[in-house]
Amino acid sequence: MDLDAYLARIGHAGPRDVNAETLRALHRAHLETVPFENLDIHLGRPIVLNEAALFEKIVGRRRGGFCFELNGLFAALLRELGFAVSLLSARVVGKDGALAPEFDHLTLLVETEGRWLADVGFGDGFTEPLCLDGAGPQRRGDSEYRLARRDGDWRMAARPPGGPWRDRYQFSLTPRRLADFTAMCDHHQTSADSHFTQSRVCSRRRDGRLLTLTDDRLVETTAAGRQEQPIADERAFGAALANDFGIEMSEVE
């Protein structure tokens, strides 16, 4: 891995010490620079869970990706720096409370000055890692998060400003390999049952805001609420993609 190129990609020029402070800085920088996006799925470009291919896409071509790509490569970065990292399988909790299948989501356990749940691939997730050994809610940005044991596993729940608590995903601490996520990665690229095949989406955090671009709108979410701007056509989509997410339309045509 070209470590300097990856750190330049996420705009991290700070310390590289293996500690919780560096982990927090890297996590925050990654979310603010590398978008969560599913554009390749709608272009029919296969996503292969190979670290070299992920590096070329995210660092070399300055693209984003979804959880398997973003957290898979972020784990490789952390290991290169000397962090102890485990890939974890998570099951997203639906609005009806039902759990998705195993390996539906990839999240990370990082051990340095405690145990931390790191996740740069959940779209509207937490800005900095959550402490597994902490008690009570943990504030990250404008939202609160909590981790609790549930049925032998762990649950991550979130509460936006003024909103209710909602379970987001359930995970175990069993270490996994990147290849273990291949079947679900393929499913999310091809199945009509996957929400990733329904429409294009691109999101990232920027200056305390969450920006989300879909086929027909650009949404800006802050503690004060949300504002929507209609996207009239492909030209407007491409302009938003370049201006707000740093992705050139030539990359996704």
N, C-alpha and C positions, 0 to 999 in steps of 0.2 A: 504494500500500500504506500502511495505517496502521501505521507502524513501531512506535509506542509501544504500540499494542494487541497486536501480535505479541510484542514483548518482555515485556509484562505476562503474556501467555498462558503463556510458558515460564518466567516468574519470574526474568528476567534484568534486574537493576538496576545491573549493573556497567558498566565502560568499554565504549565502542563503537569503540575504536581498531581500525584494520585491521592486525592482527598475529596471530601464532600463539596467543598467550595468550587473546585474545578469542575466536578460533575454537574453542579447546578448551572455554572456558566455555559458549559458545552450544550446542555439540554436546552436552555433558553435560547442560545444562539441558533441552534439547529431549527427550532420551531419558528424562529423569526425570519429565516432565510430560505429554508427548503420547503416547498409547498407539499401538502397532502393532495395528491391528484390521481385520477384514474384514466387519463387521456389515452394512453396506449391501448387500453381495453377497447375503446371505441374506434381505434384505428386498426384493430385486428393484429396488433403487434404482440407476440407472445412475451410474457414476463417470465424469465427464467431465474430461479433463485440461486444465482452464482455470484459470489462477492466481486469478482472481476467485472462482470457485466453490470452489476449494480453500481459499482464505482464509476465506470465509464458513463453511465446514464446520469447519475446524480451529481457527480463532481465534474466529469469531463464535458458533458453536454448541458450542465446546469439545469437539469430537470428535477422533478419531484417523484413521488410514487405513493403507494399505499402501504399499509402496516408491514407486510412481509419485506418489502424493499427498504423502507426507511429505518425500521428497527433492526432489520438484519444487518444493514451496513453500519448503523450507529454502534451496534455491538462490536463490529470489527474495529471501528475507530477506537472505542474504549479499550479493547484488548490490546491494540497496538500501543496505546499510551501506558498500559500496565494495570488497568482495572480488572478485577475479577467479575465476569459477566456470565449470566445464564439466560438462555432463551426460554421463555415460558409460554405455554399454551393458555389462551384465555377464551372464554365463551361469552359472547356479547349477550346482554339481557335485553330482550325485546320490550316494546311498550306494553305488551300483555303479560310481561314477567317471565316468558318462556326463554330458556337458554338455547343459544345456538350450539351447533356441534363442537366437539373438541377441535382445536387448531383453527378455529374461526378467526382468531386474532392473535398476533404475536406481540408480546410485551417483554420487558426485561427486568431481571433482578441484578442489581449492582451492589457489591459488598465493599464498602470503604467507609470507615468510621460509622459503622452500622449497616443496616440493610435498607436498600432503596428500590422502590418501584419506579423505573424510568420508562417513558413511552413518548416517542416523537412521531408516532404514526396513528394517532387516534382522532385526527381532525380537530375536534374542539376540546381536546384533553387538557391536562394540567401543564402549566408553563415550566415548572421545576419538579424534580423527582419527589415522590412521597415517601416518608419514612415508615417502614413496616413496623418498627419498634416504637413508634410514637403513640400516644394516647389521645383520643378525642379528634375532633375535626382539624384539618390542616388547611390554612388559607393559601391559595396560590392565585395571585392577581385579584380579580374581583369575586372569584368563586371559592367555595369550600369543598373539601374532599375528605372522605374518611375511608379507612381500611378496617375490615372486621372479618373474623373467622366465620365461615358459614359451611356447614355440612362437611367439615374436614378440609375445605379449601378456603380461599380468601375472596371477599367481595370488595370491589371499588365502587363507591357511590359519590355522586356529585350534587351540589346545590348551587344554582346560579343566584345572583343577587335578587333577593325578594321571592325566590322560587322554592319549591319543595325539594326534598331529597329524592334522588332517583338512582337506583342501582344501574351501573353502566356495564360492568363485566365481572365474571367470576374466573379465578385462576388458581392453579396449584403451583407449588414451588419445585416441581419435578423438572430438572434440566432437560431441554430438548435440543435436537440438531436442526439446522436450517432446512435440511432435506425433509424433515418430518412434516413441514408445512406445505409441501409441494401439492398434494392432492387438493387441499382447500384453496391454495393459490390458483390452481387450474379451475376449480369450481367457480370462484368469484370472477374469473375472466370469461367464462363461457355459459354459465347457467342463467336461464331466464328467471330463476328464483333468487338470484343475487342482486342486491340493490346497486352493485357497482356496474351492472350491465344496463341499468334502466336509463341513466342519463350521465352526462359528463359533470364532474365536480372538481373544483380546485380551491383549496383553502390554506390560509396561513395566518399567523399572528404578526401584527405589525403595529408598533407604537401604542401598545395597550388595546388594540382592536383585533377582532377576529373578522377577516374578510373571507367571504365564501362566494365563489362564482359557479353558477350552473348554466344550463343552456339558455335560460331566458331571464336571468336576473343576477345582479351583484348585491350581496347583502353585507352590511357592516354592522357588527354587533359590539356594543360597549356596555358598561355598567348602566348607562342612561337609557338603554333600549336598543332597537334595531331600525336601520334605514334600508330601504330597498330601491335599487335603480334598475329599470328594465333594460334588458339586452335585446336590441331589435333584430340583429342579424349577425352573420359570421364576422363581418368587419368589426362590429362593436365587441363581439366576443374576443377577437384577436387583440384588439386594443386594450381591453381590460386584462387579458392574459399577460401582455407585455408590460403594461404600466404598473399593475398591482402585484404581479407574481414573478416577473422577470423571465417569463418564458416566451420566446419568439414563435410566432405562428408557423414559421418554416419548420420548426421542430415537431409540430403536431399536424402536419398536412400529409 
